[in-house]
Amino acid sequence: MGGDLAPDAIVAGACRAAREWGCRILLVGDSAKLRPLVKRDGAP
């Protein structure tokens, strides 16, 4: 996950998409970095 605001912006967008569209998203990367962000952004 690259970019100026990564991984925060990517995770936030993925969580929002999962909530709004009722879809499942697979995030690939360092789970130690991703899990707290997913918790923060309220994945369904």
Summary of the structure (lengths in Angstrom):
residues: 44
radius of gyration: 9.7
end to end distance: 21.0
largest distance: 27.3
contacts: 97
relative contact order: 0.24
helix: 57%
strand: 0%
